Amino acid sequence: MRRGTALLAAAMLVGCASTPARANPQDAFFEGLAARCGQAYAGKLASDQEADAEMRGKAMVMHIRHCTADRIEIPFHIDGMAEDGGWDRSRTWIISRTATGLRLKHDHRHADGTSDDVTLYGGDTADAGSSARQTFPVDAESIAMFERTGRGVSTTNIWSVETTDAGFTYGLDREGRHFRVAFDYAKPVAPPPAPWGW
């Protein structure tokens, strides 16, 4: 009887040892994005709200420009949106690791490189998400910034980033607001110039 119990226990241990550890979805998400570091991709507006009418039909490029073990910088360029009619290079999405998950921040700058009054807003993940999609509810610091600058409508923002074999999608959602831009990994382009101020 004891021998049978010992054999069963040994078999269970072998079974456990051969089962791979479940990967952290946030690590898989971050590492999947970092694997494309240096690449740039063409994209377009993928939502259809009047608030974004001026972006319709505009050429867009996202560039996974700089990556470290805990930070990925992704400038977002839009043609025809700058004051001079050229490329708007004001936005950079920054995804970083924290002690508890992932963080998304938006770095906004003017053409002269100075920071916009509303910059470095965003939020931290509230759950594990998946290897393909992470969501970032607005954080307290950003809520205070939005209230201080008369943008109270943004205090319930939830941003999302998706990265699959097909492409990359950035989104913003709140009541009455649905914004998406999508980039096709099958359409790599030459890396654009540095974003403003970088």
The 8 nearest C-alpha neighbors of each residue, nearest first, counted from 0:
[[1, 3, 2, 4, 5, 6, 7, 8],
 [0, 2, 4, 3, 5, 6, 7, 8],
 [1, 3, 5, 0, 4, 6, 7, 8],
 [4, 2, 6, 0, 1, 5, 7, 8],
 [5, 3, 7, 1, 6, 2, 8, 0],
 [4, 6, 8, 2, 7, 3, 9, 1],
 [5, 7, 9, 3, 4, 8, 10, 2],
 [6, 8, 10, 4, 9, 5, 3, 11],
 [9, 7, 11, 5, 10, 6, 4, 12],
 [8, 10, 6, 12, 11, 7, 5, 13],
 [11, 9, 7, 13, 12, 8, 6, 14],
 [10, 12, 14, 8, 9, 13, 15, 7],
 [13, 11, 15, 9, 14, 10, 16, 8],
 [12, 14, 16, 10, 15, 11, 17, 9],
 [15, 13, 11, 17, 12, 16, 10, 18],
 [16, 14, 12, 18, 13, 17, 11, 19],
 [15, 17, 13, 14, 18, 12, 19, 11],
 [16, 18, 14, 15, 19, 13, 12, 20],
 [17, 19, 15, 16, 14, 20, 21, 13],
 [20, 18, 17, 21, 16, 15, 22, 14],
 [19, 21, 22, 18, 16, 23, 17, 15],
 [20, 22, 19, 23, 24, 18, 27, 26],
 [23, 21, 24, 20, 27, 26, 19, 25],
 [22, 24, 26, 25, 27, 21, 127, 130],
 [25, 23, 130, 129, 27, 26, 22, 28],
 [26, 24, 28, 27, 23, 130, 29, 127],
 [25, 27, 29, 23, 28, 24, 30, 22],
 [26, 28, 24, 130, 30, 25, 29, 31],
 [29, 27, 130, 25, 31, 26, 30, 131],
 [30, 28, 26, 32, 31, 27, 25, 33],
 [29, 31, 33, 27, 32, 28, 26, 34],
 [32, 30, 28, 34, 29, 33, 27, 35],
 [31, 33, 29, 34, 30, 35, 28, 162],
 [32, 34, 30, 36, 35, 31, 29, 66],
 [35, 33, 31, 32, 36, 30, 29, 37],
 [36, 34, 33, 32, 38, 37, 63, 31],
 [37, 35, 63, 33, 38, 34, 64, 66],
 [36, 38, 64, 63, 35, 39, 65, 62],
 [37, 39, 36, 63, 35, 62, 190, 40],
 [40, 38, 62, 190, 188, 61, 187, 63],
 [41, 39, 187, 188, 60, 61, 186, 182],
 [42, 40, 60, 182, 59, 186, 183, 188],
 [41, 43, 182, 59, 181, 60, 183, 40],
 [42, 44, 59, 180, 181, 45, 58, 182],
 [43, 45, 180, 46, 55, 179, 181, 54],
 [44, 46, 180, 179, 181, 43, 47, 178],
 [47, 45, 179, 178, 44, 48, 177, 180],
 [46, 48, 49, 45, 51, 178, 52, 44],
 [49, 47, 50, 51, 46, 52, 177, 178],
 [48, 50, 52, 51, 47, 53, 46, 55],
 [51, 49, 48, 52, 53, 47, 176, 178],
 [52, 50, 49, 54, 53, 48, 55, 47],
 [53, 51, 49, 54, 55, 50, 48, 47],
 [52, 54, 51, 55, 50, 57, 80, 56],
 [55, 53, 52, 57, 51, 56, 44, 80],
 [56, 54, 52, 57, 53, 44, 51, 43],
 [55, 57, 54, 58, 43, 44, 53, 52],
 [58, 56, 54, 55, 78, 59, 77, 79],
 [57, 59, 78, 77, 43, 56, 42, 60],
 [60, 58, 77, 42, 43, 76, 41, 57],
 [61, 59, 41, 76, 40, 42, 75, 62],
 [60, 62, 75, 40, 39, 74, 76, 73],
 [61, 63, 39, 64, 73, 74, 38, 190],
 [64, 62, 73, 36, 37, 38, 65, 39],
 [63, 65, 37, 62, 73, 72, 36, 66],
 [64, 66, 72, 71, 63, 36, 37, 67],
 [67, 65, 71, 70, 33, 36, 72, 68],
 [66, 68, 70, 69, 71, 65, 33, 72],
 [67, 69, 70, 66, 71, 96, 33, 95],
 [68, 70, 96, 95, 67, 71, 66, 97],
 [71, 69, 95, 67, 66, 94, 68, 96],
 [70, 72, 66, 94, 93, 65, 95, 67],
 [73, 71, 93, 65, 64, 92, 63, 66],
 [72, 74, 63, 92, 62, 91, 64, 93],
 [73, 75, 91, 62, 90, 61, 92, 194],
 [76, 74, 61, 90, 91, 60, 73, 88],
 [75, 77, 88, 60, 59, 87, 61, 74],
 [78, 76, 59, 87, 86, 58, 80, 79],
 [79, 77, 86, 58, 80, 85, 57, 87],
 [78, 80, 84, 85, 86, 81, 77, 57],
 [79, 81, 87, 78, 84, 86, 77, 85],
 [82, 80, 87, 84, 85, 83, 86, 79],
 [81, 83, 84, 80, 85, 87, 79, 86],
 [84, 82, 81, 85, 80, 79, 86, 87],
 [85, 83, 79, 81, 82, 80, 86, 78],
 [86, 84, 79, 81, 83, 78, 80, 87],
 [85, 87, 78, 79, 77, 81, 80, 88],
 [86, 88, 81, 77, 80, 76, 89, 78],
 [89, 87, 194, 76, 195, 90, 86, 75],
 [90, 88, 108, 107, 195, 87, 109, 194],
 [91, 89, 107, 75, 74, 106, 88, 92],
 [92, 90, 74, 106, 73, 75, 105, 93],
 [91, 93, 105, 73, 72, 104, 74, 106],
 [94, 92, 72, 104, 103, 71, 73, 105],
 [95, 93, 103, 71, 102, 70, 92, 104],
 [96, 94, 70, 102, 69, 101, 71, 93],
 [95, 97, 101, 69, 100, 102, 70, 98],
 [98, 96, 100, 99, 101, 95, 102, 69],
 [97, 99, 100, 96, 101, 102, 95, 69],
 [98, 100, 97, 101, 96, 124, 123, 125],
 [101, 99, 97, 96, 124, 98, 25, 102],
 [100, 102, 96, 97, 124, 95, 123, 94],
 [103, 101, 123, 95, 94, 122, 96, 124],
 [104, 102, 94, 121, 93, 122, 123, 135],
 [103, 105, 121, 93, 119, 120, 92, 106],
 [106, 104, 119, 92, 120, 91, 118, 107],
 [105, 107, 119, 91, 118, 90, 92, 104],
 [108, 106, 90, 118, 89, 115, 114, 105],
 [109, 107, 114, 89, 115, 113, 112, 195],
 [108, 110, 112, 111, 113, 89, 115, 114],
 [109, 111, 112, 195, 108, 89, 196, 113],
 [112, 110, 109, 113, 196, 195, 108, 114],
 [196, 111, 113, 195, 109, 110, 108, 114],
 [114, 112, 109, 108, 111, 115, 196, 110],
 [115, 113, 108, 107, 109, 116, 112, 118],
 [114, 116, 108, 117, 107, 118, 109, 113],
 [117, 115, 118, 114, 148, 107, 108, 144],
 [118, 116, 115, 107, 144, 119, 120, 148],
 [117, 119, 107, 106, 120, 115, 105, 116],
 [120, 118, 105, 106, 104, 121, 107, 117],
 [119, 121, 141, 104, 118, 105, 122, 117],
 [122, 120, 104, 137, 103, 141, 105, 138],
 [121, 123, 137, 138, 135, 136, 103, 102],
 [124, 122, 102, 135, 101, 125, 136, 103],
 [123, 125, 135, 101, 126, 134, 100, 102],
 [124, 126, 123, 135, 127, 136, 134, 100],
 [127, 125, 128, 124, 100, 134, 133, 129],
 [126, 128, 25, 129, 24, 125, 124, 100],
 [129, 127, 133, 126, 132, 24, 25, 134],
 [130, 128, 24, 132, 131, 133, 127, 25],
 [129, 131, 28, 24, 27, 132, 25, 128],
 [132, 130, 162, 129, 161, 163, 28, 133],
 [133, 131, 161, 129, 160, 130, 128, 162],
 [132, 134, 128, 160, 159, 129, 161, 135],
 [135, 133, 159, 158, 124, 160, 136, 157],
 [134, 136, 124, 122, 158, 123, 157, 159],
 [137, 135, 157, 122, 156, 158, 123, 138],
 [136, 138, 122, 156, 121, 157, 155, 141],
 [139, 137, 122, 141, 140, 121, 142, 136],
 [140, 138, 142, 141, 143, 137, 122, 144],
 [141, 139, 143, 142, 138, 144, 120, 137],
 [142, 140, 120, 144, 143, 139, 138, 145],
 [143, 141, 139, 154, 145, 144, 140, 146],
 [142, 144, 146, 140, 141, 145, 147, 139],
 [145, 143, 141, 147, 142, 146, 148, 140],
 [144, 146, 150, 142, 148, 147, 143, 151],
 [147, 145, 151, 143, 149, 144, 148, 150],
 [146, 148, 144, 145, 149, 143, 150, 151],
 [147, 149, 145, 146, 150, 144, 117, 151],
 [150, 148, 146, 147, 151, 145, 152, 144],
 [151, 149, 145, 152, 146, 148, 153, 147],
 [150, 152, 146, 153, 154, 145, 149, 142],
 [151, 153, 150, 154, 155, 145, 156, 149],
 [154, 152, 151, 156, 155, 150, 145, 142],
 [153, 155, 142, 151, 152, 156, 145, 137],
 [156, 154, 153, 173, 137, 157, 152, 136],
 [157, 155, 173, 153, 137, 154, 172, 136],
 [156, 158, 136, 172, 135, 171, 137, 173],
 [159, 157, 171, 135, 170, 134, 172, 136],
 [158, 160, 134, 170, 133, 169, 135, 171],
 [159, 161, 169, 133, 168, 132, 170, 134],
 [162, 160, 132, 168, 131, 167, 169, 133],
 [161, 163, 167, 131, 166, 132, 168, 160],
 [164, 162, 165, 166, 131, 161, 167, 132],
 [163, 165, 166, 162, 184, 167, 131, 185],
 [166, 164, 163, 184, 183, 185, 167, 162],
 [165, 167, 183, 184, 163, 182, 162, 164],
 [166, 168, 162, 182, 161, 181, 163, 183],
 [169, 167, 181, 161, 160, 180, 182, 170],
 [170, 168, 160, 180, 179, 159, 161, 181],
 [171, 169, 179, 159, 178, 158, 160, 168],
 [170, 172, 158, 178, 157, 177, 159, 179],
 [173, 171, 177, 157, 176, 156, 158, 178],
 [174, 172, 176, 156, 155, 175, 157, 177],
 [173, 175, 176, 172, 155, 177, 156, 152],
 [174, 176, 173, 177, 172, 48, 178, 152],
 [177, 175, 173, 172, 174, 178, 171, 48],
 [176, 178, 172, 171, 175, 179, 173, 46],
 [177, 179, 171, 170, 46, 176, 172, 180],
 [180, 178, 170, 45, 46, 169, 44, 181],
 [179, 181, 44, 45, 169, 43, 168, 170],
 [180, 182, 168, 42, 43, 167, 45, 44],
 [183, 181, 42, 167, 166, 41, 40, 168],
 [182, 184, 166, 185, 186, 42, 41, 165],
 [183, 185, 166, 186, 165, 187, 40, 182],
 [184, 186, 183, 187, 165, 166, 40, 182],
 [187, 185, 184, 183, 40, 41, 188, 182],
 [188, 186, 40, 39, 185, 184, 41, 38],
 [189, 187, 40, 39, 190, 41, 186, 38],
 [188, 190, 191, 39, 187, 38, 40, 62],
 [191, 189, 39, 188, 62, 38, 192, 37],
 [190, 192, 189, 193, 62, 39, 60, 76],
 [193, 191, 194, 190, 88, 195, 76, 189],
 [192, 194, 197, 195, 191, 88, 74, 196],
 [193, 195, 88, 197, 74, 89, 196, 192],
 [196, 194, 112, 110, 88, 89, 197, 108],
 [112, 195, 197, 194, 113, 108, 111, 110],
 [196, 195, 194, 193, 112, 108, 91, 192]]
